Amino acid sequence: MGKGRKSGANVVRWQSSQLNMAFKQIYLKKLETMAISRYKWLNLPATCSERYIELNLLCNGVVSIAQPPQQPGIFYSNQAAQMGRQNIYDDPSAWVAYGNNGWRFPANWSSGVLVFDNRLRRPIFNDLEAFARLLCQYDIALLGNLNAQKVSWLLKGDQTQINTMQQVLKQVLGGEPALVTTSGIDAIDISAISLQVPFIGEQLNAAKAQTWSDALALLGIDSLPRKAERMIQDEVLANNEPTSLIALDGLNCRREAAHKLNDRFGLDIQVVWAYDNVSDAYNAAVNPLLDTEEGGARNVDDIG
């Protein structure tokens, strides 16, 4: 084999690796997008970035909102490198706020706050990556199971009939309604080979759905349990309670930091669970079937 050329086995292995990575990145992107979109920061200083706050909380578990010594009253949201001795509650006494472009300044609790993603103060990015790896394995298994359902064709004949066999195979795989060939077709033995592998797509999809639900629960996002229509309301609430506690964990950590900023520096920062109330307000204003004053449907002619 020439130098630099890949064997057939290596090509298949390389393609399989690429496919695994592609599936993983699809799921990881979805989980990352939901992770950084869960909370809404209200009244942030214009010099702070909500996206950057949530992205660093996801990847690092902590972010700094502080004012540099040379710019008092101007707050920046940056990555944080903790430094100095910790107090009796393991809170750092100081930290360095920095950006990837080299921007950095020293900070402490008199100039800002540290925001933690959760009370454990551990980033959850690796957890999401583990779920993404597991989810992509279901797709790989499903793809393999689908391939096993295909029927392979075996054509046996004389050496002089190779071209005829190739033409027959092309017509069979092409779904031709009639096979056009020569009179020598009788000398060719045509048979189908099936691996007899059962199709387990439903089971794989059910397992993947449960894993996806577990991944959403890690983010504090409710996911309806399977066959939820057979469950009473109390059972649904009981199932969602652990998820709600996880959502509150992240929300309370952010609110604690916002409260310290507001109390110490006269700001008015609020943090809420992300919800599209703008669209709801718009729909209520323009939907002719809604009547917020009398509780009945409005006349379309009255909308103007």
Residue pairs with C-beta under 8 A, 6 or more apart in sequence:
1 7
6 14
19 140
19 143
20 136
20 140
23 135
23 136
23 139
23 140
24 132
24 133
24 135
24 136
25 132
26 136
27 131
27 132
27 135
27 136
28 128
28 129
28 132
31 128
31 131
31 132
31 215
31 219
32 58
32 125
32 128
34 216
34 219
34 221
35 54
35 58
35 124
35 128
35 219
36 51
36 54
36 55
36 58
37 54
37 274
38 54
38 219
38 220
38 221
38 247
38 250
38 273
38 274
39 54
39 250
39 251
39 254
39 271
39 272
39 273
39 274
40 50
40 271
40 272
40 273
40 274
40 275
41 48
41 50
41 53
41 254
41 258
41 269
41 270
41 271
42 269
42 270
42 271
42 272
43 267
43 268
43 269
43 270
44 50
44 77
44 269
45 74
45 75
45 267
47 74
47 75
47 76
48 65
48 75
48 76
48 77
49 77
52 63
52 77
52 78
53 63
53 65
53 77
53 115
56 62
56 63
56 79
57 63
57 115
57 116
57 117
57 123
58 117
58 123
58 124
58 125
58 128
59 123
59 125
60 79
60 80
60 123
61 116
61 117
61 118
61 121
61 122
61 123
61 124
62 80
62 82
62 114
62 115
62 116
62 117
62 121
63 77
63 78
63 79
63 80
63 114
63 115
64 76
64 77
64 78
64 79
64 80
64 95
64 97
64 107
64 112
64 113
64 114
64 115
65 75
65 76
65 77
65 112
65 113
65 115
65 257
65 261
66 75
66 76
66 78
66 97
66 105
66 107
66 111
66 112
66 113
67 73
67 74
67 75
67 76
67 107
67 111
67 112
67 265
68 74
68 76
68 97
68 105
68 107
68 111
69 105
69 106
69 111
70 105
75 112
75 261
75 265
75 267
76 97
78 97
78 98
78 99
78 103
78 104
79 97
79 98
79 99
79 100
80 95
80 96
80 97
80 98
80 107
80 114
81 95
81 96
81 98
82 92
82 94
82 95
82 114
83 92
83 94
83 95
83 96
84 92
84 93
84 94
84 95
84 108
85 93
86 92
86 93
87 93
91 114
92 114
93 108
93 109
94 106
94 107
94 108
95 106
95 107
95 108
95 114
96 104
96 105
96 106
96 107
97 104
97 105
97 106
97 107
97 112
98 104
98 105
109 260
112 261
113 257
113 260
113 261
113 264
114 257
115 253
115 254
115 257
116 253
116 257
117 123
117 124
117 250
117 253
118 124
118 249
118 250
118 253
119 249
119 252
119 253
124 218
124 219
127 218
128 215
128 218
128 219
131 211
131 214
131 215
131 218
134 211
135 208
135 211
135 212
135 215
138 204
138 205
138 207
138 208
138 211
139 208
141 204
142 201
142 204
142 205
145 197
145 199
145 200
145 201
145 204
146 199
146 201
148 195
148 197
149 197
149 199
151 192
151 193
151 194
152 192
152 193
152 194
153 169
153 172
153 173
153 190
153 191
153 192
153 193
154 189
154 190
154 191
154 192
154 193
155 165
155 168
155 169
155 188
155 189
155 190
156 188
156 189
157 164
157 165
157 187
157 188
157 189
158 187
161 184
161 187
161 188
164 181
164 182
164 184
164 185
164 188
165 188
167 181
168 179
168 181
168 185
168 188
168 190
171 179
171 180
172 179
179 185
206 226
209 226
210 226
212 223
213 223
213 225
216 222
216 223
216 243
217 223
217 242
217 243
217 246
218 246
219 246
219 247
220 243
220 244
220 246
220 247
220 248
220 249
220 250
221 243
221 247
222 240
222 243
222 244
223 243
224 236
225 231
225 236
225 239
228 236
231 239
247 273
251 271
251 272
251 273
254 271
255 270
255 271
258 269
258 270
258 271
261 267
261 269
262 268
262 269
283 290
284 290
284 292
286 303
288 297
288 298
288 299
288 300
288 303
289 297
289 298
290 297
290 298
291 297
291 298
